[in-house]
Amino acid sequence: MKAIGLDSARERLRRAHSAFERLERATTNKDRETAWSDFLLASHAVYSKLEQGSKGCGKSQAWFGRKKHERKNDELLRYIHHARNIDDHGIMGTTLAGAEIRVLEGTIYNVTPVVQDREVSFVTTGSLGTKAETIQYLALKIVHDDRYHDSFMPPRMHLGKPIRTEDDAKALVHALDVARLGYAYLKALIDEAATLPVHI
């Protein structure tokens, strides 16, 4: 592995981590969407830099070929790869802004969602003293690659394990969950790349 390729991949990993942290802390769906888009871009760049760093280095090139094959066959990694392509080249986006209301105390009789500028809020009618909170999130949607007429579902599995428990297997897949797992994978990928013979 060429040292410059590994260093460049580490820099893109830092950007992916920054985007993940912004996604985690975001308070608006607009900020969540920007952070998710930045995460997709940085994730793609990690692969690009490792690919360039492996060229001409026999062992590293074979290793990268295996990792590229793994990305093609893993639901989460494949989704991140194609979501980045759609996010970068398309206009339909890869996410759905959503929210849920969580009742902390009392009873709510009527809930009306209100959507304005991709932010979701609720108008509620409840008993006296009712307390509730709104949980905002960014859910992933099916992405369509019109160039090759392919579609990719939001991932349910990663490295042979379910992303969510069986109880909520039909629930929406959140961008934050996928970014968390994706970042952990990319970090491990770079750690593994660092064990390969170094070429100057």
C-alpha positions as CSV (number, residue, x, y, z in Angstrom):
1,M,0.0,0.0,0.0
2,K,1.4,3.4,-1.0
3,A,1.9,5.6,2.1
4,I,0.3,8.6,0.4
5,G,-2.8,6.6,-0.5
6,L,-3.2,5.4,3.1
7,D,-2.7,9.0,4.4
8,S,-5.3,10.3,1.9
9,A,-7.8,7.6,3.0
10,R,-7.2,8.5,6.7
11,E,-8.0,12.1,5.8
12,R,-11.3,11.1,4.1
13,L,-12.1,8.9,7.2
14,R,-11.7,12.0,9.4
15,R,-14.2,13.7,7.1
16,A,-16.6,10.8,7.3
17,H,-16.3,10.9,11.1
18,S,-17.0,14.6,11.2
19,A,-20.1,14.1,9.0
20,F,-21.3,11.3,11.2
21,E,-20.9,13.4,14.3
22,R,-22.8,16.3,12.7
23,L,-25.6,13.9,11.7
24,E,-25.8,12.7,15.3
25,R,-26.0,16.2,16.7
26,A,-28.2,17.8,14.0
27,T,-31.4,19.4,15.2
28,T,-33.0,20.0,11.8
29,N,-33.7,17.7,8.9
30,K,-31.9,20.1,6.6
31,D,-28.7,19.7,8.7
32,R,-29.2,15.9,8.8
33,E,-29.5,15.7,5.0
34,T,-26.3,17.8,4.6
35,A,-24.4,15.7,7.0
36,W,-25.7,12.4,5.4
37,S,-24.6,13.7,2.0
38,D,-21.2,14.6,3.3
39,F,-20.9,11.2,4.9
40,L,-21.7,9.4,1.6
41,L,-19.1,11.5,-0.2
42,A,-16.3,10.9,2.3
43,S,-17.1,7.2,2.5
44,H,-16.8,6.9,-1.3
45,A,-13.5,8.8,-1.2
46,V,-12.0,6.4,1.4
47,Y,-12.4,3.6,-1.2
48,S,-11.1,5.7,-4.0
49,K,-7.9,6.6,-2.1
50,L,-7.3,3.0,-1.0
51,E,-7.8,1.9,-4.6
52,Q,-5.2,4.4,-5.9
53,G,-2.9,3.5,-3.0
54,S,-3.1,-0.2,-3.8
55,K,-2.2,0.1,-7.6
56,G,1.1,-1.5,-8.5
57,C,1.4,-3.1,-5.1
58,G,0.6,-6.8,-5.7
59,K,-0.6,-7.8,-2.2
60,S,-2.4,-4.5,-1.6
61,Q,-4.1,-4.7,-5.0
62,A,-5.4,-8.3,-4.3
63,W,-6.6,-7.1,-0.8
64,F,-8.5,-4.2,-2.3
65,G,-10.1,-6.5,-4.9
66,R,-11.4,-8.6,-2.0
67,K,-12.7,-5.5,-0.2
68,K,-14.4,-4.2,-3.3
69,H,-16.1,-7.6,-3.7
70,E,-17.2,-7.5,-0.1
71,R,-18.8,-4.0,-0.7
72,K,-20.7,-5.4,-3.7
73,N,-22.1,-8.3,-1.6
74,D,-22.9,-6.5,1.7
75,E,-26.3,-4.8,1.9
76,L,-25.1,-1.9,4.0
77,L,-21.9,-1.2,2.1
78,R,-23.6,-1.6,-1.3
79,Y,-26.4,0.8,-0.2
80,I,-23.9,3.5,0.9
81,H,-22.0,3.1,-2.4
82,H,-25.1,3.5,-4.6
83,A,-26.7,6.1,-2.4
84,R,-23.6,8.2,-2.9
85,N,-23.9,7.8,-6.7
86,I,-27.6,8.8,-6.6
87,D,-26.9,11.7,-4.2
88,D,-24.0,13.0,-6.4
89,H,-25.5,12.4,-9.8
90,G,-29.3,12.4,-9.3
91,I,-31.9,14.8,-8.0
92,M,-34.3,12.5,-6.1
93,G,-32.3,12.2,-2.9
94,T,-31.8,9.1,-0.7
95,T,-33.7,10.1,2.4
96,L,-37.2,10.8,3.8
97,A,-37.6,13.3,6.6
98,G,-39.7,12.0,9.4
99,A,-40.7,12.3,13.0
100,E,-42.6,10.4,15.7
101,I,-44.3,11.7,18.8
102,R,-43.5,10.0,22.2
103,V,-46.0,10.5,25.0
104,L,-44.2,10.9,28.3
105,E,-47.2,11.5,30.5
106,G,-51.0,11.6,30.1
107,T,-53.0,10.7,27.0
108,I,-53.1,12.3,23.6
109,Y,-56.4,11.9,21.8
110,N,-55.6,13.5,18.4
111,V,-52.4,14.0,16.5
112,T,-52.0,16.0,13.4
113,P,-48.6,16.1,11.6
114,V,-47.5,19.4,10.2
115,V,-44.7,19.6,7.6
116,Q,-43.0,22.8,6.6
117,D,-39.6,23.1,4.9
118,R,-39.0,19.4,5.5
119,E,-39.4,19.8,9.3
120,V,-42.1,17.8,10.9
121,S,-44.1,18.9,14.0
122,F,-47.4,17.8,15.6
123,V,-50.5,19.5,16.7
124,T,-52.0,17.5,19.5
125,T,-55.1,17.3,21.7
126,G,-54.5,15.6,25.1
127,S,-55.6,15.5,28.7
128,L,-54.5,18.1,31.2
129,G,-50.9,17.7,32.1
130,T,-50.0,15.6,29.0
131,K,-46.3,15.7,28.2
132,A,-44.9,14.6,24.8
133,E,-41.7,15.0,22.8
134,T,-41.1,14.9,19.0
135,I,-38.3,12.7,17.8
136,Q,-37.0,13.8,14.4
137,Y,-35.1,11.4,12.1
138,L,-33.9,10.9,8.6
139,A,-35.0,7.5,7.1
140,L,-33.5,5.9,4.1
141,K,-35.5,5.2,1.0
142,I,-35.1,2.9,-2.0
143,V,-32.5,4.4,-4.4
144,H,-32.8,3.9,-8.2
145,D,-29.9,4.0,-10.5
146,D,-31.5,5.0,-13.8
147,R,-28.2,4.4,-15.7
148,Y,-28.2,0.7,-15.1
149,H,-31.9,0.3,-14.2
150,D,-31.0,-1.0,-10.7
151,S,-32.8,-0.4,-7.4
152,F,-31.3,-0.8,-3.9
153,M,-33.4,-1.2,-0.8
154,P,-32.3,0.3,2.6
155,P,-30.1,-2.3,4.2
156,R,-31.3,-4.8,6.7
157,M,-28.1,-6.7,7.2
158,H,-24.4,-5.9,7.6
159,L,-21.6,-8.4,7.7
160,G,-24.1,-11.2,8.2
161,K,-25.9,-9.6,11.1
162,P,-29.3,-7.7,11.2
163,I,-29.0,-4.0,11.6
164,R,-32.1,-3.9,13.7
165,T,-33.6,-6.5,16.1
166,E,-36.3,-8.8,14.8
167,D,-39.0,-6.9,16.6
168,D,-38.5,-3.9,14.4
169,A,-37.3,-5.6,11.3
170,K,-40.1,-3.8,9.3
171,A,-39.3,-0.4,10.7
172,L,-37.7,2.4,8.7
173,V,-33.9,2.3,8.5
174,H,-32.4,5.5,9.8
175,A,-29.5,7.2,8.1
176,L,-27.8,7.6,11.5
177,D,-27.7,3.9,12.2
178,V,-26.3,3.2,8.7
179,A,-23.7,6.0,9.1
180,R,-22.6,4.6,12.5
181,L,-22.1,1.1,11.1
182,G,-20.5,2.4,7.9
183,Y,-18.0,4.5,9.8
184,A,-17.0,1.6,12.1
185,Y,-16.4,-0.5,9.0
186,L,-14.3,2.1,7.2
187,K,-12.2,2.6,10.3
188,A,-11.5,-1.1,10.5
189,L,-10.8,-1.1,6.7
190,I,-8.1,1.5,7.1
191,D,-6.7,-0.3,10.1
192,E,-6.4,-3.4,8.0
193,A,-4.9,-1.5,5.1
194,A,-2.2,-0.2,7.5
195,T,-1.0,-3.8,8.1
196,L,-0.1,-4.2,4.4
197,P,3.4,-3.8,3.1
198,V,4.1,0.0,2.7
199,H,5.4,1.4,-0.5
200,I,6.8,4.9,-0.7
